[in-house]
Amino acid sequence: MKKLNAKELGIGALAGLTAALLVYGATLQPLLFILFGALSALPILIVGLGWGNVAVITAVVAAGIVGTFVQSMYFGVFAVVLALIPAWLSHLANLARPASELGGPDHLMAWYPLSDIMLHLCGLAAVVIIIAGAVMGYNADLVSQVVDVYVKVMSQQQPTLDVDPMAIAKTKLLMLYAIPIAWGMIWVMMMLAAYYVATRIVAASKHNLRPREDIPSSLRMNRNAIFVFLAAIVVIFFGGVLALIAAAVLGAFGAGFIVSGFASLHYRTRGKDWRIPVLVLCYLASFLLTLPLLIILVLGLYDIRKAISLTPHKNADTSKPTDTKI
C-alpha cells in the first residue's frame, strides 16, 4: 500500500478548494455556468495528472467538504459530482501496462488510448448536461417563455416589426433542441481544453506521469462512438424527453468528432507549405459557416482509430513517445 504523503494531500486539498469555489462562482453566474464548470476541472486534472490517485481523491473530498461548508450539503454533493469527472479522466490518462501484453516490445509501456479517454469525456459531458437540464426544469415551456420575452423586447424596440406566429413556433422548436446540443458541444470542448492545459502545466513542471503525446496523430474518436452518435440522431426524431436527452448526447459526441476532425486535418497537412493558411481558413470558415463545420465532422467520423502511446520505462528516456495505430 502506498504511503500517504503530506505534500500530495495538501496539493489535493488546495485543488479541491479551488474547484469548489469555481463551482460556487458558476452558480452565482448562470450565464457563465459552463465556463466556470469547465475551469473547475482544471485544478482537479492538474493534481490527477501530476500527483496521481491519492491527490485527486483528496481533491474530490475537499471539494465536497468546502461546498458543504460554503453553501449546503446538496451543493457539496454537486461539487463532488463535477469533480469526479476530471478525476476519472486523469485516472484513465495515468493507466499504463507493459506493451508486451499487447504484442509490443518488452521495454516499452502502453498508455491508455486518448481515443478511449475522448469516449469517456463525451459520455460524461452528456450526462452532466442531462442532469443539469433536469435540475433546472428544462422543457418546451421554459424555452417558449424565453423566446416570448425576447420577441416582446424586440417588438418594444421596433414597433414596426412584423411578428409571424408560425416563424415564432418554428424558432421555439429549433431552440428546444439547439440549446442542449450547443451545451453538449461547448462542455466537451471546454473540458478538452482544460485537459490539454493541464497536461501542458504538469509537463512543464516535470510532474507528468503520462508522457506528452503528439495530439494531431493520437486524438481520434473511439469506433464505438459512431454507434452512439447515430443512435442519438435517430432518437431525436422521436420527440419528448428522449429527444432532449438525445440532443445532449448528439452535441457532446458531435463535438468529439469535430475535434477529432480538426486533429486529423492538422496531421494530414503536416509538412505542407500551404498548411498555415489552409488551417486558418478552415477555422474561420467553421466558426462562421455551417457547411465547413459539417465537413470537419465528416472527417472526424471517417478517420476513426485507436492510437496507443508507447514509451520506454521510467528508467529510460521518455521524451519521445511513439503512437501505434490499432
Secondary structure, DSSP 8 states (H G I E B T S, - for coil): -----HHHHHHHHHHHHHHHHHHHHHHH-GGGHHHHHHHHHHHHHHHHHHH-HHHHHHHHHHHHHHHHHHT-HHHHHHHHHHHHHHHHHHHHHT-EEEGGGGT--TTEEEE--HHHHHHHHHHHHHHHHHHHHHHHT-SHHHHHHHHHHHHHHHHHH-TT----HHHHHHHHHHHHHHHHHHHHHHHHHHHHHHHHHHHHHHHHTT--SS----HHHH----THHHHHHHHHHHHGGG-HHHHHHHHHHHHHHHHHHHHHHHHHHHHHTTT-TTHHHHHHHHHHHHHH-HHHHHHHHHHHHHS---EEEEEE-TTS--SS-EEEE-
